[in-house]
Amino acid sequence: MNDVYVFIEAEKTTHAVALLCRLLKVARSSFYAWMAGEQARAARRAADDALAHEITVLHIASR
């Protein structure tokens, strides 16, 4: 489903969001809710990347 929202985001400059949502059979409210959650997803990705880096550093240090 995420790919559908990414597609709508990319195409919303050339087509109406309402039309895209209707054609792809998703609710407009779901698309806008997905857009509102982008900041939270970005923060989670950053936290995951930082944790992965810390695990790598500890693994290398422990030999």
C-alpha positions in Angstrom: 0.0 0.0 0.0 2.9 2.3 0.7 3.9 2.2 -3.0 0.4 3.5 -3.9 0.8 6.5 -1.6 4.3 7.2 -3.0 2.9 7.1 -6.5 0.1 9.5 -5.6 2.6 11.9 -3.9 4.7 11.9 -7.1 1.8 12.4 -9.5 -0.2 14.9 -7.5 1.3 17.8 -9.4 -0.1 16.6 -12.7 -3.4 15.0 -11.5 -5.9 15.7 -8.8 -5.4 13.7 -5.6 -9.1 12.9 -5.6 -8.8 11.4 -9.1 -5.7 9.4 -8.3 -7.2 8.0 -5.1 -10.4 7.0 -6.9 -8.5 5.3 -9.7 -6.3 3.4 -7.3 -9.1 2.6 -4.9 -7.7 4.2 -1.8 -9.4 6.7 0.5 -8.2 10.3 0.3 -8.1 10.4 4.1 -5.8 7.5 4.2 -3.4 9.2 1.7 -3.4 12.4 3.8 -2.9 10.4 7.0 0.1 8.7 5.4 1.5 12.2 4.4 1.0 13.5 8.0 3.0 10.5 9.3 6.1 11.2 7.1 7.9 13.1 9.8 7.4 10.3 12.3 8.7 7.7 9.7 11.7 9.9 9.0 12.5 10.1 12.8 12.1 6.3 13.1 14.5 5.7 10.2 17.1 8.1 11.7 16.8 6.3 15.1 17.1 2.9 13.4 20.2 4.1 11.5 21.8 5.4 14.6 21.2 2.2 16.5 22.6 0.1 13.6 25.7 2.2 13.6 26.1 1.8 17.4 25.7 -1.9 17.1 28.3 -2.1 14.4 30.8 0.0 16.5 30.3 -2.2 19.5 30.7 -5.4 17.5 33.9 -4.2 15.9 35.2 -3.0 19.4 34.5 -6.4 21.0 36.4 -8.4 18.3 
